[in-house]
Amino acid sequence: MNFGFSEEQRDVQNLARQIFTDLVSPETLKASDDYAAERFDEALWGKLAEAGLLGVAIDEAYGGMGFGFMELGLLVEEVGRSIAPAPVIPALVSGALPIQKFGSDEQKQRLLPGVVAGKTLLTAALMEKFNENPASPQLTSAVATNGGYSVSGIKLCVPFAHRAERMIVSAKTEDGVVVLLVDPKAQGVTLNEMKVTTFEPQYEVVLEDVAVAADDVLAQADQGASVMQWLAECTTAALCTHQVGVTDCAMRMTASYTAERKQFGVPIATFQAVGHRAANCFIDVECLRLNAYQAVSRLANGLSATNEVQIAKIWAGDVGHRVSYASQHLHGGMGIDRDYPLWRYCTWMRHNEMMLGSSAKNLAALGKRVAAGEAYCQ
């Protein structure tokens, strides 16, 4: 049995890597530092569309490549490796993937071709104050009206809401959780800009009696919670693969630096303590890679992945933390010099760690599943 990636999957990854290598550099990234400009490279996004990569997980009927979540995960890893200013996770994983899987024919035909062409941007509102579980919204509610809904509430940290054609929003009703495709430009929607350490555009979205038509209902109350659980797990797994790319690049950048930096007339990489710490980073990154792609693989094949996603979250947080510290330490003062590219990777490692939650919290959640007999191999 072949446990490696297929030739088509490697082609997708290599194509993405080539595009990001050609179009993303410390100089291009510097343009959006400290919010000097919006962290969105339209030329890069257009190139990804031209190469067909924005449709890698979208059916051929809507202009896509017809692959799945595994191939999309490989694209996300390359975004992390280059920390490219491209909203692949919010637009393709959190936005397009649920419409591809759960949307009506009309919704797919209306939205997905534009996503593939790079003309339509989608996003998802997954967080509320003190609540990071979109399958159980607490501060957002909806009332049925004429086949659609009127929705009110507040969502936090919604990426690229200002550019999105639709954002996926979950809301509680008397009968359960509904999933809606909300127009950010609709009456009653207020977007308040938030500042984040990665300079990515994110918004607090305030909804006040926003009318959502029947054709923008993605899931009714009998299915909404399960749809949002799946969406949240896919988004989390994608963040873990993004962390694979970020940590892998930081680790290799550190290895190159220590092989060139000399002390006492020899490269510091020859020092045993330096070699051991760099080797530990390599082991960490490979363990994260295996756990992240175990979660992605199960989701891609329609299998239960709650345990695997939880395990990947723990690894992604811990590995990001350890690799960030080790790479900064082994670089010495260069690691914090903003004229040197490592600091951006350390910022993203920390950002991903915080987005995925503390390891203590994730370990406690996994422990509860183990105690309940819900975390055994299937």
N, C-alpha and C positions, 0 to 999 in steps of 0.2 A: 504493500500500500504506500502511495506517495503522499507524504504529509507536507510537502512543499507547495509553493504557489504554482499555478499553471502558467503556461507561456503567455496566455492572454492577460493574466493578472500582472505578470512581470512587465508586459508591454505597457499596460496602463501606468504602472508605477514609474517606469523609466521615462515615459513621455512626460508625466507630470514633473519629474525631477529635472528633466532637461529644460522645460519651460520656466520653472522657478529659478534654476541656475542662471538662465539667460537674462531674466527680467527682474530678479530681486537681488539687491546688494545692500551693504551697509549705507551706501549713499542714497539709494532710493528709500530705504526705511527711515533714514534721518529726516526726510521731508515731513513726516507726521509726528515726530517726537514732540512731546509737550503740547500736543494739539495744535501745532503750527499749521497743519492741514489735515483734512479728513483722512483717516486711515483706511482708505479704499482706493486701490489702484485700478482705474477703469480700463486702462490699456491691458493690464494683466488679466482682468476678468474677461475682456473681449477675446484675448488669446486663448484662454481656457475654453471659452465657448466655441471658438473657431476649431479647436482641436477635438471638440466633442466631449471634453471631460466634465462639463457641467451636467451632461446627461448620462453620465456613466451608469447610474442606477435607475434610469428612467426607461420605460418600455420604448421599443422602436416605433410603436404606433404614434408616439408623441414626439418623435425626433431624437430619442436617446439611443445609447449604445445597447441597452437591454441587459446590462450586467446587474449586479446586486450590491448588497451592503458590504460584502467583503472587498470588492473592488473600490467602492467608495471609501472604505477605511484606509486602503493603500494611498488614495489621493489625500486624505486627511493627514496621514503620516508625513507626506511630503510638504504639506502646508506647514506642519510643525517644524520640520527640518529647516525650512527657510524662514519661518515665522512670517510668511507672506501676508500682506494686507489684503486678504481675500476671504470673504465671509462664507467659507465652504460649510462649516458646521451649522450655523443658523439657517443658511439658505437651502442647503441640499439635504442635510441630515434632519434637522428639526422642522424644516418647512416643507420641502418637496417630498421627502420619503413617506410621511404619513398620508399625504394626498395620493401618492402613488399606490399605497396599500389599502387605504380605507375610503378614499374619495369616490364620489359618483362619476359616471362617465362625463357628465357635463363639467364638473369641477376639474377633472383631469384635462379635458380638451381646452378649457378656458385658461388654465394656469401653467400646465407643464411645458407646452411648446415654448412659451416665453422664457421659462427658466433655462431650458436647453440652449436657447439663443442668446442668453445673457441679458435679456431685456426686462425680465420680470424677477424681482427679488422677493423672497418669502422669509419669514422669521417666525419665532414662537415665543410666547410669554409664559415662562415656566416657573417664575419665582414670585412669591408674595412676601411681605414683611413677616418674619418669624415662621415662614412656611416654604420649604423647598420641594414639596411633593405636589406636582401639578395634577396628579390623579385624585387629590383630595383638597380642592381649593377651599379656603376659609374666608377670604376677604373679597371674593368675586362671586356674584350671584346673577342668575338670569331668570326672566319671567317670560313664559310663552305668549306670543302675540301674533295672530294671523299667520300661523305656519312657521314663523320665525321666532326670534327672541329679542327681548330688551335686556341688555347686560350692563351691570354697574360694578365697579370695583377698582382696585389698584394693583398693577403688576410692576415688578422691579426688574432692572437689569435686562431690558429687552434689546438685543443687539439689532442695529440697523432698522429700527422701527420707522425712522423718518424716510427711508427709501423703499420700504416694503409695500408691495401691492396688497398683501394680506398677511396678518399675523394670527397664528393659531392660539386661541385662548380657551382655557377650560373654566367653567363656571358651575356652581352648585345650583340645583333646582330642588323642588319638593320631591321629585322622583329620582334624583341621582345627579350625575355629572354630565353636562353636555360639552361638546367640543365645537367651537365656532371659528369661522374664518372672518376676522374683523378687519375692516378697512381702516388703517391708521388715519386716513383723511376724513373719515365720517364725522358727522355732527355729534358732538358729545365726547370726542376723543381729544385729550390733551397730552402732549409729549413734553416731558421735562427732562432736559439733558442731565446725564450723570457723568461724573468724572471717575475713570478707572485707571489703574496703574499701567495698563497696556496701551492706553490711548485709543482703544476701540470705541466707536460710537455706541453708547448704550443709553437707554431712556427709562424713566419712570413713566408708565402709561396709566393715565387716569381715565376711567370710563364712567360716563354719567348718562344713564338711560340711552345707550347706543343701540340703534336699531340694526338687527342682523336678519337679512332676508332668509327665506327657507332654503334657497339654493346656496347659501353660505354656511349651512349647518353640516359639519363634517361627521359628527356622531351624536346620536340621541342619547337620552339618559340611561338606556339599558346597556350601552356599549362604551360610553364616554370614559369611564374610569379605566377600563382595560386598554383603550386606545392611548390614553395619556401615560399609563404605566409603560407600555411598549415604546412610546415616543421618548419618555424620560430615560429608559434603559439604552436606547439607541444613541441618544445624545451623550449620555455618560460614557458609553463605550467609545464613542468618537473622540471625546475629550481625552480618554486614556491613550488612544492611538496618536492623537496630537502630541501628548506628553512623550510618547515613544520617540517621535521625530525630534522634539526639542531637546530631550536629554541625550539622545544619540549624537546630535550635532555638537552639543556642549562638551560631551565626553571626548569626541574626536578632535575638537578644537583644542582641548586641554592636552591631549596626547601629542598633537603636533607642536604645541608651544613648549612642552617640557623636553621634547626631543631636540629643540633648537636652542633653548635657553641654557646658557652655561654658567656653572659656578665651580670655582677651583679648577677651571680649565677643562671641565667635562660636562656633557649635557646632564641636567638634573634628572632626566628620566632614568639615568643609570643608578641613581640613589635608591636603595632598597625601599625606604619608606615611601618615596614618590611612586615607585613602581607598584607597590602593594595597594596604595590608595587608588591609583588609576585602574588597576585590575579589578578592584572592588566595584568601581563605577561601571566597568564593562559587564560584570556579572549582574549588577543591579538592572542595567538597561535591558539585557537579554531576558532576564526574568520578567520584567515589565512587558516586554514585547510578547512573550509567550502567553502571559495572562490576558493581555489586552486582546490578542487575536483569538484566544479561546472564547472570550465573550462575544466578539464580533462574529466569529464563525457560527456560534449557536444561534445568534439572532438572525444571521443571514439564512440559516437553514430552518427557520421557524420553530426552533426548540426553546424550551424554557432556559433563561439565562440569568435569572435573578441572582443566584449564588455567584456565578462567574463574573457578573458585572460588579458585585460587591467586592469580590476579591481583587479585581482589576483596579477598582477605586483605591483600595488600600495600598497596593503596589505603586500606583501612579503618584499618590501623595507622598509616600515615603521615599521613593526613588527620586522624585523631583527635588525633595528636600536635601537628600544626601548628595546628589550629583551637583546641585547648585553650590552647596558649601564646599565640596571637594574641588570643584573647578575654580571657584574663587580663591581657595587656599593655595592651590598649585600654581595659579597665575600670579600670586602675590599682588602687588599694587596694580598691575595691569588689569586685573579682573574687575576693578571698579572704575576704571578709566572709561569715560563715555565716548572717547574717540576710538575705543576698541570694542568690537561687536559683542563680547560675552555678556555684558550687562543686560542686553535685551533678552537674551535667552534665560538668564536668571530671573528676570522679571516675569517672563511667561511661565517658567517652572513654578514660581510662587503663586501666580495667578491661577494656574490650573489646579494646584494643590488646594487652594482656598475654595475654588468653585466645586471641587469634588467632596469637600468636607474633611474634617479632621480624621486621622487614622483611628484615634481612640473611639470616636463616634461610629465609624464604619465597622470597626472590629466588634464593638458592642452589638451592633445590628446583626452582624454575621453570627455572633455568639448566640443570640436569641434564636436564630434560625436553626443552628446546630442543636440547641437544647430542645427545640420543638420537633426535631427530626425532619427538618425541611432542607437540610444542606448536605444531603448525601448524594453520591454520584448516581446519575440516572442512565 
